[in-house]
């Protein structure tokens, strides 16, 4: 049972990490937010999967997934030159799996 009109989150950092299959992920980090975790629990309860556990999931906005670390690092440096933390507000949420398949979507 959802009780939100919209949710606000703070996008606060540009991060680059190594992921499976010798790839790396460039993403915008989202400050921890209980509203997001509660929404993730709805997805998790309908589509239980260890990787979607809201207590361990890294909430983020993917910018790039690739195997060329140097290219991703350059992209991160370019973005960081002018990056300032910002808030976003949304009223629809989707759960996607790599490489971008939509698993579920809900409207708040």
Secondary structure, DSSP 8 states (H G I E B T S, - for coil): ----S-EEEEEEEEEEEEETTTEEEEEEEE---HHHHHHHHHHHHHS--GGG-TTT---EEEEEEES-HHHHHHHHHHHHHH---EEEEESEEEEEETTTEEEEEEE-
